[in-house]
């Protein structure tokens, strides 16, 4: 009996120990390394695809060629996703689109810049040219459009038959590459719809956007002198910038911020020899193509032709990195067309839109 009691006590004690012992810890798993972040000037805001947005103070066209002597392409009649996508779909064959815009800088232009860049990415169109002719407009809309342009790899042209005044200067600040022939002018910011009725009220209204404007110029590599001119030059006295001022203000040629980001990436992917040749080409391009003896008689087409001929002497397009070579947006058809991203779910699936989308998808499948 005593032996049975002792055994029973031992069993109870062992059971209590098992219940009080913590469960064995799971084997340690090394945390997965997060993907390297893509460097951005400013994260692009979520795009509003509201169907009621229309171009309100300008006209736009989309072409798949840089040759504007043959026209500006198909008119942009709607900013709806499917409509814009249909106009841009043919540009997958060249890997290039040129957006010609003539008009004021307004919220609808900002929507055009945002939506065009997004759809170009969806379609795998890697080279984008903004061919602009604008007398200015809203500073806030220009900064919104500029942030979209800065994140979507745009080259900006101001042709000899075009101008870029007032808020349009902020668009230039955002471009990766700027080729300028037409006049660029700047003056004091003014909001014609402002309720301000005194200098104090107007000053307060301007101060509300001054910090944002300074930050915008800084993140896009433009000089703070642009801000000074936008707050001092009287609105009725447009200040036309010289070629030297455009360069010193960071508004022409290669964008300094984008160039710094490119150097880090290209040194790893294309090599330091590629960077040296690219730098040598850019110096020669500025001297021989942007500032030639006959500069008064040239336009963007002549500048491009000069650059394409000159770069051959520096080994471009590069066999290893053709798409990163200088002026690669003018090289024509790409060798491999990426798959098409599907339209966003927010787009209403009306019968006409569904038919149009199905036709686009069938054409894209045939192209692949």
N, C-alpha and C positions, 0 to 999 in steps of 0.2 A: 504493500500500500504506500509506504513511504517512497519507494523507488518510483512508483507511478506518479506520485505528486511532484517529485523532483523533475521528472521528464515533462510533465505538463507545464511547470513553471518555466523550464528552458524553452519550450515551444512558444509560450506567450512572450517571453523576453526577446526571442529572435524575431517574432512578428512585429513587435514594437519597434525594434531597431530598423527593420526593413521599411516600415511606414515613415519613420522619422528621417531616414537617409534621403538626401536630395537626389533627384533623378540625374543621371549622367549628362554632362554638358554636350551639346551637339558639336561635331567637329568644326573647327574654325574654317571659315571660307574667306579667302582673300577678296576684298571688295573690288568690283570691276572698275577699271580705270575709266573715268568719264571721257567722252570724246573731246578733242581739242576744240575750244570755242572758235567760231569764225569771227575775226575782228571786224567790227562794224563802227561806222562813224556815229550812228544813232539808230537804235532799233526802230524799224518801221512800224507805225501804228497799224492796227487791224483795218483793212480796207472796207469802207462802207459801200456796198453795192446797191444802194438805193436806186430804183429804176427811174425816179423822177429827175435825176441829175442830168442836165443838158449843157452843152457849151453855150454860154450866155453872152460872151463878148469877144468871140474869135472864131476862126475856122481852122480845121486840122485835116491833114491828109497823111496817109501811110503808104510808103513805097518800099520795095525790097531791094533797091539799088541806091548807091550814093550819087548816081548821075542825075542831077536835078535839071540838066539841060533838056532832058526828055520828059519833063513834067514832075509833078509832086505826088503822083500816085492816086490811090482811091480815096475819096472823101470820107471822113469820119462823120457819119450821120447819127450815131447812137453810141452812148458810153456803156450800154449793157454788156455784160460779159460775153454772151454768145455772139452778139453783133460785132464787137471788137475782135473777138477771136476769129470770126469768119474773114474779116478784112486782113488779119495778120497771118493767116494760115499758110499762104503761099511763101511767106518769108522763111519758112523752115528750110526751103530748098537752097537758100543763099546763106542762112545763118545771120542775116543782117536785116534790120528794119530802120527806115529813116522816117521820123515823125516831123512833118512840117507843120508849124503852128504860126498863125498870124493873128494877133489880137492882144487883148489885155490879159494881165496876170490876175486871175480871179480864182475863187474856190473851185469852179468847174475845171479850170486848167490844172489845178492841183490834183483833182480827181482823175483827169486824163493822164497825167504823169504817173500817178499811183497805179492805175488800172493797166496802162500799157506796159509798164515794167513788170507787173505781176503776170500778165498773160504771156509776155515774151519769155519769162522764166518757165512758165508751164509748157510752152511749146518748144523750149530748148533753143530759142533765138538769142545767142550770146552777145551779139554786137548791136548796139543801139546808138542812133544818131538823133539828136534833137536839133532840128534845123529851124531856128526861131527868128521871128520878126515881131518885136513887141515894144510898144511905147511905155510900158510900165503897168502899174496897177497896185494891188494890195500887197503890203509888206508881209502880212501874216500868211497870205496864200502863197507868196513866193518862197517863204521859209518851209512851208509844208511841202510844196512841190520839190524844193531843193533837197529835202531829206529823202524823199522817194528817189530822186535822181542820183543822189550820192550813194545809195545802197543798191543801185541797179545798173552800174557800169555804163554811163552815158558819155558819149562824145558830143560836144555842143558846137554848132556852127552859127556864126553871124555872117551871112553872105554880103556881098557888095550891094545888093538891092534890098538889104534889111537893116534894121536898127535894133539896139538893145538899150533902152533907157530906164532910168528910175529903178523900180523894183526888179526889173529884168536882170539887173546887175547881180542880184542875189542868186539867180538861176546859174549865171556863169560861175559863181563861186563853188557850186556843187559839182560841176562836171569833172570827169576824170581827165579829159583832154579838151581844150578850148581852141578852136581855129576861128579867128576874128578878122574880118575885113571891113564890115560896115561899122558905122560910128557907135560908140558906147558912151552913154551920158548918165550923169548922176546929179541928184539934187536933194533937197530936204524932204524928209518924210512928211506926208500930210494926209489926213483922213477927211475927205470931203463930207462924209456922213457923220463926222464926230459932232456930239452935242456941245462941245466946248465953246464958250462965249467970252473967254478971257485968256490972257497969256498964262495965268496960273493953271486954269483948267486944261489948256492945251498942253502945257508942260507935264502935268500929271498923266495925261493920256499917253504922251510919248514915253514917259518913264516906265509905264507899265510894260512896254515891249522892248525897252532899251536893253535890259539884261538878257532877254532871250535873243535879241539881235546880235549882241556881242558874242554870246556863246555860239550862235550859229556860224558867225564869221570865223571864230577860233577853231571850231571842229572841222571846218572846211578849208583851213589853211589860208584864209584871206586876211589881209592886213586890217588892223583896227582903224587905219586911216579911212577906209571905206565908211565906217560908222561915223567918223568925224564929218565927212562930206555929207552924209545923209542927215546930219543934224545942223549943218551950218550953211550950206549953199542954198540961197533963196529958191523957192519952188519955181519962180518965173524965170530963173537964170540957170538953165541947164548947163552943167559943166561937162564938156566933152573930154574924155580921158585920152591922153596920148598913148602910143604904143609902149613907151617907157613906163608910164604910170600903170597901165594894165599889167605889165610884167611885175613891177615892184609891189603892186597891191595883191598879187596872187590871183589874177582874174584871167590870165591867158596862158596858153601852153599847157604843159602837164601839171596836174594838181599836186602840190607838194605833199599833202597828207596821204593821198592815194599812192604817190610814188614811194613814200617811206614804207607803207604796208606792202607794196609790191616787192620792194627790195628784199624784205625779210623772206617772203614766200619764194621769189624767183632764185635767190641764192641757194635755196635748198632743192628746188625742182629743176632749174635750168643751169645753175652753176655761176660762179663769179665771172668767168670769161664772157658769158652772155650779158651780164650786167655792164661790164666794161664796154662791150661793143654797143649796147643800147645807149649808154651815156654819151659815147663818142658820136653816134648817129644824131642824138638829140641836139648836141652842140652844133653840128654841121647843119641840121635842119633849120635851127633858129637863124643861123647866119645866112644860109644860102636860099632858103625857101620863104621864111617869114619876113626877112629884111633884105630882099634883093634890090638891085638898082632900079628895076622897073616895078617896084611895089605898087605904085599908083595905078597900074594898069592890070593888076592881077586880081583874081577872085579865088574863092575856096577851091574850085576845080583845078586851077593852075597850081595852087599850093599843094594840093594832094598829088598831082602829077609829078611835081618836083620831088616831093618826099618819096614817092614810090620808086622813082628812078635812082634817087640818092641812096636809099637803104640797101640796094643791091651791092654797093661797095663795102658794106659792113656785114655781109653774110646773112641778110634777112630777106624773106622769112626764114627763121631758124628751123633746121630739120627736126630737132628734138622738141622745140617749143614754138610751133608755128602760130598758135592762137595767142601767145604772149608776146609775139614780135611786134615792134612798132608798126602802127597803122594797119594792124591785122584786120580791122573792120572793113578794109577795102579789098580784101583778098578773094572775095567771091564765095563760091559754094564751099560748105564744110564737108568733110569726108564722111562723118557719121552723124546722123540725125538722132538726137535722144528721143526716148518715148514721150508721148504727149501725156501731160498730167490731166486728170479728169476735171471737169468744171466743178466749182464749189456747190455744195448741197443747197445753199441759200437761193440759187437761181430757180425761179419758178418754172415748172415743167409743163408749160402750155403746149398745145398740140403743134403749133408752128415751131416753137423753140425745140421741141423734142425731135421733130423731123429734121430741123437744121443740124442739131447736135449729132443725130445718127448719121447724116451725110458726112459731117466732118470726121467722125470716128472711122467711117468706112474708108474715106480717102486717106486718113492717117495710117490705117492698117495696110492699105494697098501700097503706100509709100515705104512702109517697113518691109 
